[in-house]
Amino acid sequence: MEFKRRHLARAALASFALAWLGAAAMNTPASAADKVTVFAAASLKNALDAANAAWEKEKATETTVSYAASSALAKQIEAGAPADVFISADLAWMDYVAEKKLIKDDTRSNLLGNRIVLVAPKDAAKPVEIKEGFDLSALVGDGRLAMGAVDSVPAGKYGKAALEKLGAWSSVESKVAGAESVRAALALVSRGEAPYGIVYQTDAAADPGVTAVGTFPEDSHPPIIYPIAILTESKSADAAAYLDFLKSDKAAPFFTEQGFTILK
């Protein structure tokens, strides 16, 4: 009889332990395999936030996004920051992580295109004809020209290339306010701290405080391409499906509404 009581007590204890473990598992935060962590160029924020909301609603899989300059994100990936997907604003920084074997090469593709524009605060905006020999220095005057850092931030590199091609760089180089990202450059203009800035057309569309006063000729700078890839150390079971979604017709409107072009 005593043996039977001990046996029943052990069985009850085991059942309680299993129930507790089951409840704990249900309340445990999602593991790395149950979500997709994305490192994305700052200029993608509005469009990608909207696309991610649609993805989460359809797939019930969480996304976590870190937005910054592509250069900063590439360096973080190199340093071992945990992420599943990288979307760069240029080919160079994707090449950088690819050369270090940090992406799955067979997942890489070119996702989006963009344009660069000259922006001014909305209440002071006048159209500017951007062409060879245009006097940007006179427009900026004693103020500053807001740009992403021209030696690292893709938008800054594109902007410098365009100004060099159009013969305007040498006259404005000393007036450039280099920002840590294109969105930081946009903010300087939006707040009235710089009379002009060079950003993507998608950034101009996202900030009601600025107006695009001119668009740089496409042949004045290298093509603006946003590549995407899954990182080698990705732990997400849904990373590949996430890439497929971003490249699908379902996601396309979220990007085109912000001014991106779809590359296929």
N, C-alpha and C positions, 0 to 999 in steps of 0.2 A: 504493500500500500504506500509506504514511504517512497519507494522507488518510483511509483506511478506519479505521486505528487511532484517529485523532483523533475520527472520527465515532462509533465504538463507545464511546470513553471519555466523550464528551459525553452519549451516550444513557444510559450507566450512571449517570453523575452525576445526570442528570435523574430517572431512576427512583428513585435513592436519596432525592433531595429530595422527590419526591412521597410516597414511603413515610413519610419523616420527618414531613412536614406532616400526613399522615393520622393517624399515631400521636399527634402533638401535639394534633390536634383531638379525638381520642377521650379524651385525658387532661385536656382543658381543663374547668374548672369550668363548671357550667350558667350560661348567660347569663340576663339579666333576662327574656327571652322564654320561658325554659324553666321558670320557677317563678312562684309567686304570693306576693307580699309583702303581708301583711295588717297593718293598724293596727286594733287591737281594744280595746274597753273592758276594763279589768282584771277586771271581774266575770265575763267570759266565759271565763276561762282554762281551767278544768277541762273544760267542755263543748266548747269549740272545739278544745282539744288532742286530745280523743277523736275529734271529727268530722274533723279534719285527718289524723289517723292513718289513718282509713278512706278518706279521699279519696286520700291518697298511695298506699295499697295498691291501690286500684282503678284510678287514673289514671296511676300512676308519675310524678307531677309533684310536685316539692318545694314545700312551703309554709314561709314564714318569717314569724313573727308577733311584733310588738311590742305588749306589753300595757301600758297606762297609763290614766290618767284621760282621758276623752274630750276634755276641754278641752286637755290637754297634747298629745294626738295631733293635734287640729285645728290647733293653733298650729304644730306641726312640719310638717304638710302645707302650711300657708300659707307656711312658710319654705322650702319646696322639697324636703322630705325625700322620697326616692323610695319610692313604695308603689303598690300596685295597687288595693287594696280598703280601705275604711274602714267599720268597724262601731261606731257610737256608742251610748252608753247613754241618749241622749235625742234628741229632735228638734231641740233648739236648736243643738247643736254641728254636726249635719249641715246645718242651715239655714245656719249660719255659713260652712261651706266651700262650700255650694251658691251662696250670694250672691257669693262670690268666683270663681265659675266654675271650681271645682277638682274637681267631680265631673261625670260624665256623667249628666245628669238622667234620661234614659230608663232608666237601670239602677237607679234608687233605688226601694227598697220597704221596708216595715216587716216586719222579720224575727221579732222576739220580744217577749214581754211579761214582766213580773216583778212582785214585791211587795217592800215594805220591811218590815223587822221590827226589833224591839228584841232585842238579844242580850246575854247575860251569860256570864261564865266558867262552864264546865260544872259545876264543883264548887260553885258558889254560885247556881245558877239556880233562881228561883221564878217561877211564872206571874204575869204582869202583865196586868190588864185595861186595854187601851188604848182610851180613850173621851174624850169632851169633858170637860175639867176634871181629868183624872187628874194626880196630883202626881208628875211625873217628877223634879222638883228634890229632893224628899224621898228618892226612891229613890237618886239619884246621891250625895246627901249631900255630903261634902267631896271626893269624887272628881271625875272628869272624864267627860263624855259624848263618846265617840269618834264622829266623823262625817267624811265627806268634806268638804272645804272647801265651805262653804255658798254661796259666791259663784261657784263654777266647776265643782266635781265634781258630776255629775248626782245621785248618791245623796245628797249633802249638800243639794242644792237641793230634792229631793223630801222629804227629812227635815225641813228647815226649814219647807217649805210645810205639811206635816202637823202639825207642832208649833204653827204659827201658827193653823191651822184649829181645833185642839183646845184652844187657849188655854194651851199650856204653854211656848211659846217664850220669853217675857219672863223667866220664872223660871229658865231653864237656859242662856240665851244666854251668860252669863259663865263657864259651866262647860264649854263646848264645846271639845274638842280637835280642831281641824280638821286633817285628814290630806290628803296629796297625792292619794290615791285611796281608793276604798272598801275595797280589800284592805289598805291601810295602816291604815285605821280598824279593820278586823277584827282585824288583828294586835295592836293595842293591847289589845283585850279578851281575845284568846286568851292573851296573855302575862300577863294580870292587871294591866296598867298602867292600865286603866280599868274601872270596875265595870259599865258599860253602854255600848252602842254602837248606832247605827242603820246597818244594812246591808241588802243585798238578801237575800231568803230563800235564793237560790242560794248566796250567800257563806256563810251560816250552815250550809247543808248540806255545804259543802266543807271546813269546818274542824272537826275533832273536839274542839277545845279550847273551843268555845262552844256555847251552846244558845239557840235562839230562844224568848224568854219571852213574846212577844206580837207580833201582826201588826197593822199600821196599817190602818184602814179604807180601802178603795179610794177612797172619795169625799173623803178628807182631803187628797189631793194630785193633781196632774195625772197622767193615765195614763202608766205607765212603758212606753216603747216604744223598741226598739232598731232603728233604721234601718240599712240597708246600701246601699252604692253602689260602683261602680267609679270610680276617680279619673281625671281628665282626662288626666294624664300617664302613665297605666299603659302599661307596655311588655309586659305578659304576654299571650301568645296564649291562655292558659287561664283568664283572669280571669272571662269570662262563664260558662264551664262550671263554674267553682268556685262562683259565685253560685247557679247552678241546682242544684248539689249541696247547698249549705247549705239551700236552700228545699225540697228534696225529702223524700219520705217516708223515704228511706234515712238522712238526717241527723237527722230529727226526734227519734228516741229519745235521741240524745246530749244534746239540750237538755232534753227533758222529764224525763229521769232526774235532772237537776240542779235541777229546779224551775221552769224557764222554761215559758212558754206559747207556742205557735206561732201567729203571726199570718199569716193568708192573706186 
